Amino acid sequence: MLTNMVARFVLSSILALAAVPQNQTPEDQKAFDAAMGAPRNERLAALERFLKEFPNSPLRESAQYQAAINTRDSKERLAALTRFLADFPDSRFKDEASYRLIDLIADPQARIAAQEKYLADFPNGSMRENVYRNLLDAYLRNKPPDEAKIGSLVEAYLKSVPAKTTPSGQYTLNRRSDACNTVARRLVQNGVMLDRALDLAREAVASAGGKTDPRARSMYLTTLGEALYAKKDFGSAEQNLVMAIVISGGAPNTEASLYLGKIYEARNDDAAALNAYLQAASFSGNAEIKESLERLYAKHYGSLAGLHDKLDAIMLARPRLFDPGRYQRRPTDSGRVVLAELFTGAECPPCFAADLAFDGIIDRYDRATVAVLEWHLNIPGPDPMANPDSELRVYHCNVAGTPGVVIDGIDRHFEGRRTNTAEENFKVLQAAIEAQLAEAPGATFSSLSLKKEAGKVRVSGGVTWPVAPGRSPGQLRLRIALVEETVHYTGSNGIHFHRMVVRKMLGPADGISLSHKAGKATFSESLILAELETDLKAYLDRNEKEYAAQRGDFRYSEKPYKVNPGMLHAVIFVQDEATMQVVQTGYIE
């Protein structure tokens, strides 16, 4: 009886398979692909629907993992990843999921234990080098440091890194050199095991080779200079630091300038030290650089008066990297105002070229042709110009990382990848923008007004839009961004003048819903500037506390939460939520 049942089941399965074309994609695969292709703000819900509709799919493991990592709330993401590892203890994602869990652990000691467990469980794990570096930082933060424990970790880390050279574009990369430099730099910065640090710094320089990227060689020489400075060998330190600056070919080397300032100050050459600190500060907002500069400047001049102007003058005196020209309107231009959005971070090195490309966009076009929004994000490190609205916008636009650029909501560029030069980036964006200018606008603004009085800002106006077949209610949404024309702040990537920084979105978080039919509407939204500054400061204070809990004694070098009312402007845009296309934009001085 059982044999007959099995035979019938096998026969029916074969017939069922025969009835399905061999090139047809299974339904669960289609559903999973659709869920993964959904906009980031909709992906979690789509994955949860997949898991409910296909509980026995072989794709369940992938879907549950993707659902876990797409969970926005950190506590919920921690629970989801823990549940995933319990449900799939032998998952092919176990290594990556375990690493992601570490980042979600707030307690420093629990995080250390999790990192140690990762290295024990995954000695050849894909993220082991990151874990070694993070664990070394954690050990160095413990006071007094356990040098025996640190030494064992360092040797294990270096042993795990192969001593081989691999091609990297036109240059080569020696991973052992890089690891030696990483360890040496951390030891020097913490004043721990300085003899070992000096040995490792020398090994990094010696093993780098002539085909190593000049930026990497400059970095290795800088670390060697710092180690020699820590050993009070100022002459050798100066020699290596100067060589590091020369090799960098004019690229900013803030660490080398900082330590040259320290050497000159130790020799009582305050003028040379002050010049070195000014050069370092013109490329970085590092807290130590800022403190060294302000201390010596006040000693030399009696106060800090004029310091900011001196720094601005140094930066403004630098030659422009390229000339963007000025756009001349064409007969084919339709009256459309293009919206160019940049997602950036002051701690993001690749964002340097993207930011300068956007400076070119701002300078080439007037605001009746192209409106610009620059959204600052805490990627890869805390950015004091970030805010809750920038976090919502990057999520809504489904941008993968910094730098990221979106033109009129749909034309995407860079998205977290290392960018080319500023001029090359600019040319890519110029072509994208000028192609859009002939497109007919999908809405028209009227009576746009920005009033600033008595500590209050109000944006108002009217909008009309034509009928569009198939448009659903709420599909068109109007959004209002309050931007500050220039914010002065220097992060680690060296950008100081941040332009068109979004400070706040006015009105509902998801925008003002417009009718799906042809129509017109008026809008009026306002805020009190003191309340905006209070909210921005509270956000920064909260972030500072959270980062300090994760990374030790973290603090912002500056908190630019104060806004300049005279530099506030408004960008209004209408976006189709179904296609994500921005159909028209307005700008108010």
C-alpha positions in Angstrom: 0.0 0.0 0.0 2.8 2.5 1.0 4.8 1.5 -2.0 1.8 2.2 -4.3 1.3 5.6 -2.7 4.9 6.6 -3.1 4.8 5.4 -6.7 1.7 7.5 -7.4 3.3 10.6 -5.7 6.4 10.3 -7.8 4.4 9.8 -11.0 2.2 12.9 -10.2 5.3 15.0 -9.4 6.9 14.0 -12.7 3.7 14.9 -14.6 3.5 18.2 -12.8 7.1 19.1 -13.6 6.5 18.1 -17.2 3.6 20.5 -17.4 5.8 23.4 -16.4 8.0 24.8 -19.2 11.6 24.3 -18.2 12.5 27.9 -18.8 9.7 29.3 -16.6 10.8 31.0 -13.4 9.2 29.5 -10.2 6.6 31.7 -8.5 8.6 31.9 -5.3 11.7 33.1 -7.2 9.6 35.7 -9.0 8.2 36.9 -5.7 11.6 37.0 -4.0 13.2 38.9 -6.9 10.3 41.4 -6.8 10.7 41.9 -3.0 14.4 42.5 -3.4 13.8 44.9 -6.2 11.3 47.0 -4.1 12.3 50.5 -3.0 14.2 50.3 0.3 11.4 51.8 2.3 9.0 49.1 1.0 11.4 46.1 0.9 10.9 44.9 4.5 7.1 44.7 4.0 7.6 42.9 0.7 10.0 40.3 2.2 7.6 39.7 5.1 4.8 39.1 2.5 7.1 36.6 0.8 7.8 34.7 4.0 4.0 34.5 4.7 3.1 33.4 1.2 5.9 30.9 0.7 6.6 29.4 4.1 8.3 26.3 2.6 10.3 28.0 -0.2 14.0 27.1 -0.4 14.5 30.9 -0.6 13.2 31.3 2.9 16.7 31.5 4.4 17.7 34.3 2.1 14.4 36.1 2.6 14.5 36.0 6.4 18.1 37.2 6.4 17.3 40.1 4.1 14.3 41.0 6.2 16.4 41.1 9.3 19.1 43.4 7.8 16.4 45.6 6.2 14.8 46.2 9.6 15.3 49.9 10.4 15.0 50.0 14.2 18.3 48.8 15.7 16.7 46.9 18.6 14.2 45.1 16.3 17.1 44.4 13.9 19.1 42.8 16.7 16.1 40.6 17.6 15.6 39.7 13.9 19.2 38.7 13.4 19.3 36.7 16.6 16.1 34.9 15.5 17.6 34.2 12.1 20.7 32.6 13.5 18.5 30.4 15.8 16.3 29.4 12.9 19.2 28.7 10.5 22.2 27.7 12.7 24.2 26.5 9.7 23.3 29.3 7.4 25.7 30.4 4.6 25.0 33.9 6.0 26.1 33.0 9.5 29.5 34.7 9.3 28.0 38.0 8.0 25.0 37.9 10.4 27.3 37.3 13.4 29.3 40.4 12.3 26.2 42.5 11.9 25.1 41.5 15.4 28.3 42.9 16.9 27.5 46.4 15.6 24.2 46.3 17.4 25.5 45.6 20.8 25.7 48.8 22.9 27.4 47.5 26.0 31.2 47.8 25.5 32.2 44.6 27.4 29.4 42.6 25.7 30.7 43.9 22.3 34.3 42.8 23.1 33.0 39.3 24.1 31.1 39.1 20.8 34.1 40.1 18.8 36.3 37.6 20.6 33.7 34.9 19.9 33.5 35.9 16.2 37.3 35.4 15.8 37.0 32.0 17.6 34.1 30.9 15.5 35.3 32.3 12.2 39.1 32.2 12.1 38.9 32.7 8.3 35.8 34.8 8.4 35.2 37.4 5.7 35.1 40.2 8.3 37.9 39.1 10.5 40.3 42.0 9.7 37.6 44.5 10.6 37.0 42.6 13.9 40.7 42.5 14.7 40.9 46.3 14.2 37.8 47.0 16.2 38.9 44.7 19.0 42.3 46.3 19.1 40.6 49.7 19.5 38.5 48.3 22.3 41.6 46.8 24.1 43.4 50.1 23.8 40.5 52.0 25.4 40.8 49.9 28.6 42.8 51.8 31.2 45.4 50.7 32.1 45.9 48.8 28.8 46.7 45.1 29.1 49.9 45.0 26.9 50.2 41.2 27.0 46.6 40.9 25.7 47.2 43.6 23.1 50.4 42.0 22.0 48.7 38.6 21.5 45.9 40.2 19.5 48.4 42.1 17.3 50.4 39.0 16.5 47.2 37.0 15.7 46.0 39.8 13.5 49.2 40.1 11.5 49.5 36.4 11.2 46.0 36.3 9.6 47.1 38.8 6.9 48.9 37.3 3.9 52.2 39.0 3.0 51.5 39.3 -0.7 51.2 42.1 -3.2 48.1 42.4 -5.3 47.2 44.7 -8.3 45.1 47.8 -7.4 44.5 49.7 -10.6 47.7 51.2 -11.8 49.3 50.5 -8.4 49.8 47.6 -6.1 48.6 46.9 -2.6 50.6 45.0 0.1 48.1 43.9 2.7 50.8 43.2 5.2 52.1 46.7 4.9 48.6 48.1 5.4 48.1 45.9 8.5 51.4 46.9 10.0 50.6 50.6 9.5 47.1 50.2 10.9 48.5 48.6 14.1 51.4 51.0 14.5 49.1 54.0 14.1 46.7 52.8 16.8 49.5 52.0 19.2 51.1 55.4 18.7 47.9 57.3 19.1 47.3 55.6 22.4 50.9 55.8 23.6 51.1 52.0 24.0 54.0 49.7 23.1 55.9 52.4 21.3 58.9 50.3 20.4 56.7 47.7 18.7 54.8 50.5 17.0 58.1 51.9 15.6 59.1 48.4 14.3 55.8 47.9 12.6 55.9 51.4 11.0 59.3 50.8 9.6 58.2 47.4 8.3 55.2 49.1 6.6 57.4 51.6 4.8 60.1 49.0 3.9 57.6 46.4 2.5 55.4 48.8 0.5 57.4 48.8 -2.7 57.8 51.4 -5.4 54.5 50.6 -7.2 52.4 51.2 -4.0 49.8 54.0 -4.4 51.6 57.3 -3.4 48.7 58.0 -1.0 49.4 54.8 0.9 53.1 55.4 1.0 52.5 58.9 2.3 50.3 57.4 5.0 53.0 54.9 6.0 55.6 57.6 6.2 53.3 59.7 8.3 52.8 56.9 10.8 56.6 56.4 10.9 57.0 60.1 11.6 54.4 60.0 14.4 56.2 56.9 16.0 59.5 58.7 15.8 58.0 61.8 17.3 56.6 59.7 20.2 60.1 58.4 20.8 61.3 62.1 20.8 63.5 61.6 17.7 62.3 64.9 16.3 64.9 65.2 13.5 64.0 61.8 11.9 60.3 62.4 12.5 60.5 65.7 10.6 62.3 64.1 7.8 59.7 61.4 7.3 56.7 63.8 7.7 58.1 66.2 5.1 58.7 63.3 2.8 55.1 62.1 3.4 53.7 65.5 2.3 56.0 65.6 -0.8 55.0 62.1 -1.9 51.3 62.9 -1.5 51.6 65.2 -4.5 49.7 68.1 -3.0 46.9 65.9 -1.6 46.0 67.0 2.0 47.9 65.3 4.7 46.5 66.7 7.9 48.3 64.2 10.2 51.7 65.1 8.8 51.0 68.8 9.2 49.7 68.4 12.7 52.9 66.5 13.8 55.2 69.0 12.1 53.4 71.6 14.1 54.1 69.7 17.3 57.8 69.3 16.4 58.1 73.1 15.6 56.3 73.9 18.9 58.6 71.6 20.8 61.5 73.6 19.3 59.8 76.9 20.4 59.3 77.9 16.7 55.8 79.2 17.2 55.5 80.9 13.8 56.3 77.7 11.9 54.1 75.6 14.3 51.2 78.0 13.8 51.5 77.8 10.0 51.6 74.0 10.2 48.5 73.9 12.4 46.7 76.3 10.1 47.4 74.1 7.1 46.2 71.0 9.0 43.0 72.8 10.2 42.2 74.0 6.6 41.8 70.3 5.6 40.3 68.8 8.7 38.1 69.5 11.7 39.9 67.0 13.9 39.5 67.9 17.6 43.3 67.7 18.4 44.1 70.0 15.4 41.5 72.5 16.5 42.7 72.5 20.1 46.4 72.9 19.1 45.6 75.7 16.7 43.4 77.6 19.0 45.8 77.3 21.9 48.8 78.5 20.0 46.9 81.2 18.1 45.5 82.7 21.3 49.0 82.6 22.8 50.5 84.4 19.7 47.7 86.9 19.1 46.1 87.3 22.5 42.7 86.0 21.5 40.9 83.9 18.8 39.7 87.0 16.9 40.3 86.6 13.2 41.1 82.9 13.3 38.1 81.8 11.3 38.7 84.5 8.7 42.3 83.3 8.3 41.1 79.7 7.7 38.5 80.8 5.2 41.1 82.9 3.4 43.5 79.9 3.1 40.7 77.8 1.7 39.4 80.4 -0.7 42.9 81.1 -2.0 43.2 77.5 -3.3 42.8 77.3 -7.1 39.6 75.8 -8.4 40.0 72.3 -9.7 38.0 73.0 -12.8 35.9 75.7 -14.5 32.2 74.7 -14.7 31.3 77.7 -17.0 27.9 79.4 -17.0 24.9 77.8 -18.6 23.1 79.7 -21.4 19.4 78.8 -21.8 18.5 77.0 -25.0 15.4 77.5 -27.1 14.5 73.8 -26.4 14.4 74.4 -22.6 10.9 73.9 -21.4 10.8 75.9 -18.2 11.5 72.8 -16.1 13.6 73.4 -13.0 15.8 70.3 -12.4 16.3 69.0 -8.8 19.8 67.7 -8.1 20.1 65.9 -4.7 23.5 64.9 -3.2 23.7 62.5 -0.3 27.1 63.1 1.4 29.0 62.9 4.6 31.7 65.1 6.1 33.6 61.9 7.2 33.3 60.3 3.7 36.5 60.4 1.7 35.0 59.6 -1.7 32.4 62.4 -1.1 35.2 65.0 -1.6 35.1 64.8 -5.4 31.2 64.5 -5.4 30.9 67.6 -3.2 33.2 69.6 -5.4 31.3 68.4 -8.5 28.1 69.8 -6.9 29.9 73.1 -6.2 30.3 73.2 -10.0 26.6 72.5 -10.5 25.7 75.3 -8.2 28.0 77.7 -9.9 27.1 76.7 -13.5 23.3 77.0 -13.2 21.0 79.6 -11.7 18.4 78.4 -9.3 15.6 79.0 -11.9 17.3 76.2 -13.9 18.7 73.8 -11.3 17.8 73.6 -7.5 20.2 71.7 -5.3 19.7 69.8 -2.0 22.6 68.5 -0.1 21.6 65.8 2.5 24.3 65.1 5.1 24.4 61.6 6.6 26.3 59.8 9.4 28.1 57.6 6.8 30.7 56.4 7.4 31.1 58.4 10.6 29.1 61.0 12.5 28.4 64.2 10.6 27.1 67.2 12.6 25.1 68.5 9.7 23.0 65.3 9.5 19.5 65.5 10.9 16.4 63.2 11.1 15.0 64.5 7.8 18.2 63.6 5.9 17.9 60.1 7.4 14.3 59.8 6.2 15.1 61.2 2.7 18.0 58.7 2.0 15.7 55.9 3.0 12.8 57.2 0.9 15.1 57.6 -2.2 16.5 54.1 -1.6 20.1 55.5 -1.9 22.7 52.8 -1.0 25.4 55.0 0.5 27.5 58.1 0.2 28.2 59.7 -2.1 24.9 59.3 -3.9 23.3 61.6 -6.4 19.7 61.6 -7.7 18.6 63.9 -10.5 14.8 64.6 -10.6 14.2 61.6 -8.4 15.1 58.9 -10.9 18.5 59.4 -12.5 21.0 57.9 -10.1 24.8 58.2 -9.8 27.7 57.0 -7.7 25.7 55.4 -4.7 28.5 54.7 -2.3 31.1 53.8 -4.9 34.4 55.5 -5.1 34.1 58.4 -7.5 36.3 59.8 -10.1 37.8 63.3 -10.1 35.6 66.3 -9.3 35.6 67.4 -12.9 34.8 64.0 -14.3 31.9 63.7 -11.8 30.7 67.2 -12.8 30.6 66.3 -16.5 28.5 63.2 -15.8 26.0 65.3 -13.8 26.1 68.1 -16.4 25.0 65.7 -19.1 22.2 64.3 -17.0 20.9 67.7 -16.0 20.9 69.3 -19.4 19.1 66.3 -20.9 16.3 66.9 -18.4 15.8 70.6 -19.1 13.9 69.9 -22.3 11.4 67.7 -20.5 8.0 69.4 -19.9 7.3 70.2 -16.2 4.5 68.2 -14.6 3.4 71.1 -12.3 3.4 74.9 -12.1 4.2 77.0 -9.1 2.8 80.5 -8.4 3.1 83.2 -5.8 6.0 81.5 -4.1 7.0 83.3 -0.9 9.6 82.9 1.9 9.1 85.2 4.8 11.6 85.5 7.7 10.6 87.7 10.6 10.5 87.7 14.4 12.5 84.4 14.5 9.9 82.6 12.3 10.1 81.3 8.8 7.0 80.8 6.6 6.9 79.3 3.1 3.8 79.6 1.0 2.5 79.5 -2.6 0.3 77.8 -5.1 0.7 74.8 -7.3 -1.3 73.5 -10.3 -0.9 70.2 -12.1 -2.5 68.5 -15.1 -4.5 65.3 -15.3 -2.5 62.1 -15.8 -4.2 58.8 -16.8 -4.0 56.1 -14.2 -2.8 58.4 -11.4 -4.0 57.3 -8.0 -5.0 59.4 -5.0 -1.9 60.6 -3.0 0.5 59.7 -5.8 1.6 63.3 -6.3 3.2 64.9 -3.2 4.6 68.3 -2.6 7.6 68.7 -0.3 9.4 71.8 1.1 13.0 71.8 2.1 14.6 74.6 4.1 18.2 74.9 3.1 21.2 76.9 4.4 23.2 78.4 1.6 26.6 77.7 3.2 27.6 76.0 6.4 31.2 76.2 7.6 32.6 73.0 9.0 35.6 70.9 8.2 35.3 67.1 8.5 37.9 64.5 7.8 37.4 64.6 4.0 38.6 68.3 4.0 35.5 70.0 2.6 34.8 73.2 4.6 32.2 75.1 2.7 29.0 73.0 2.6 26.4 74.5 0.3 22.6 74.1 0.1 22.6 72.0 3.3 19.1 70.8 4.1 18.2 71.8 7.7 14.6 70.9 7.8 11.6 69.6 5.8 8.5 71.7 6.4 5.1 70.2 6.7 4.1 66.5 6.9 6.9 64.0 7.0 5.6 62.3 3.8 4.8 65.5 2.0 1.6 67.3 1.2 -0.8 65.0 -0.8 -2.1 66.5 -4.0 -5.2 65.2 -5.8 -4.9 62.6 -8.5 -7.0 64.7 -10.7 -6.0 67.9 -12.5 -6.2 70.7 -9.9 -4.7 73.4 -7.9 -3.8 73.9 -4.3 -2.2 76.4 -2.0 0.2 75.6 0.8 1.7 77.4 3.8 4.1 75.9 6.3 6.2 77.6 9.0 8.6 76.9 11.8 10.2 78.8 14.7 14.0 79.0 14.2 14.8 78.7 17.9 12.8 75.4 18.0 14.7 74.2 14.9 18.0 74.9 16.6 16.9 73.1 19.8 15.9 70.1 17.8 19.2 70.0 15.8 21.2 70.3 19.0 19.2 67.6 20.7 19.8 65.3 17.7 23.5 65.9 17.9 23.7 65.5 21.6 21.9 62.2 21.3 24.2 61.0 18.5 27.3 62.1 20.4 26.2 60.0 23.4 25.4 57.0 21.3 28.7 57.1 19.4 30.6 57.6 22.6 29.0 54.5 24.0 30.1 52.5 21.0 33.5 54.1 20.3 34.8 55.4 23.5 35.4 59.0 24.3 33.8 60.4 21.1 32.7 64.1 20.8 32.1 66.4 17.8 34.8 68.9 17.2 32.0 71.4 16.5 28.2 71.3 16.5 27.0 73.7 13.8 23.3 73.6 14.8 22.9 77.4 14.8 21.4 78.5 11.5 22.0 81.9 9.7 18.5 83.3 8.9 20.0 85.4 6.1 21.3 82.3 4.3 18.0 80.3 4.5 16.3 79.5 1.3 13.4 77.1 0.3 13.2 74.4 -2.3 9.7 73.2 -3.2 9.2 70.1 -5.4 6.4 67.9 -6.5 7.2 64.2 -6.7 5.3 61.2 -8.2 5.5 58.6 -5.6 4.8 55.7 -8.0 7.7 56.5 -10.3 9.7 58.6 -7.9 10.1 61.3 -10.6 10.3 64.9 -9.5 8.0 66.6 -12.0 8.8 70.2 -11.1 10.9 72.2 -8.6 10.8 75.8 -7.3 13.4 77.8 -5.5 12.8 80.8 -3.2 15.7 83.1 -2.1 
